[in-house]
Amino acid sequence: MKKMMMKLGLASLALLPTLTLAAAPAVADKADNAFMMICTALVLFMTIPGIALFYGGLIRGKNVLSMLTQVAVTFALVCVLWVVYGYSLAFSEGNAFFGNFQWVMLKNIELKAVMGSFYQYIHVAFQASFACITVGLIVGALAERIRFSAVLIFVGVWLTLSYLPIAHMVWGGGYLAQDGALDFAGGTVVHINAAVAGLVGAYLVGKRAGFGKEAFKPHNLPMVFLGTAILYVGWFGFNAGSASSANEIAALAFVNTVVATAGAVLSWVFGEWALRGKPSLLGACSGFIAGLVAITPACGYVGVGGALIIGLAGGLAGIWGVTTLKRWLRVDDPCDVFGVHGVCGILGCILTGVFASGSLGGVGYAEGVTMGHQVWVQIFSCIVTVVWSGVVAFIGFKLADVIVGLRVPEEQEREGLDVNSHGENAYNQ
């Protein structure tokens, strides 16, 4: 009996380390925490100044300050709404479409609370940066003729009723996540979501005065190039940071972003060269964005070979989107938001379902999932995003139209929004 009690005592002691570890609070990994802070700063850098300069250079000089102002102020508006209720509705537990209000004003988030291996406050900021750039993308489709106040009203409605539920559905454990949709860094949540809203807005606000009769050329291509370069560098925070850790998946997303983007630049430039007889800087810049968009949903799931194919396909799809499709749609989208972000985002989401296959060098599907099933899930997630964003965008723009009117008067439009909406000029006259 004494020997048996001794054995039981020793066995109990052997369990103590396990019990102690199980009860210990989660601690953030310093390397992962630093990595995520850097990635967050890079994504914030993509919006201010990346998107602002890229779009600002694409439009006419008399409207460049209006574009910079729209991007900057909507950025601030989204940040505030994100802290007040956005983060809670997107990432707390709830139903299939929305979270709950447990983290309103970030209450109930303790100072040392962790999300995975880094502090939850960094998760709040990282995801806020995604919401900011998504809204920033939309305004490029509305450039040169929309009222500033209408933009702000629309953003409040659309962020609440489109961005937050789609983020929850895909990344917050909601409807599309439960369905098995793969979206590593924002093909549906960011690019398709924003592109559809921009397309709806472009239709509702109407074409610019003189569109189709006058030449509308980018006023500053060096500014476009600078914005592109900033977006390219920032995108590594966007894609690699979505691994949520400085691990092998972050490394895979990083190299896939390099390879896919290079492929898209080449396919766009050589495609443009064949069609128009000359390769252009604008084409190269557009190729960068097309490749980055196309690889975004796939970067942590596909192998390097798959990333290259996605990039090459993205460049060609982007050319088609800004030429043929844009002509078919008969829409005035000054910054080609739908032609690049919509088309390449949809392409990337669908091809994620193909090249995630382990037999093609990807990380593989969930147990029991076939390529055919995964591709259908990817297509379905695109359909849900298109319909959801389109309906909410229509409501948001119509509400703004009722309250303040969508469009500035034609005489103000022809003179330029910089001086009429903001009382400033970008350049000395």
Buried (B, 14 or more C-beta within 10 A) or exposed (E): EEEEEEEEEEEEEEEEEEEEEEEEEEEBBEEBBBBBBBBBBBBBBBBBBBBBBBBBBBBBBBBBBBBBBBBBBBBEBBBEBBBEBBBBBBBBEBEBBBBEBEBBEBEEBEEEBBBBBBBBBBBBBBBBBBBBBBBBBBBBBBBBBBBBBBBBBBBBBBBBBBBBBBBBBBBBBBBBBEBBBBBBBBBBBBBBBBBBBBBBBBBBBEBBBEEEEEEBEBBBBEBBBBBBBBBBEBBBBBBBBBBBBBBEBBEBBBBBBBBBBBBBBBBBBBBBEEEEEEBBBBBBBBBBBBBBBBBBBBBBBBBEBBBBBBBBBBBBBBBBBBBEBBEEBEBBBBBBBBBBBBBBBBBBBBBBBBBBBEEBBBBEBEEEBEBEBBBBBBBBBBEBBBEBBBBBBBBBBBBBBEEBEBBBEEEBBEEBBBBBBBEEBBEEE
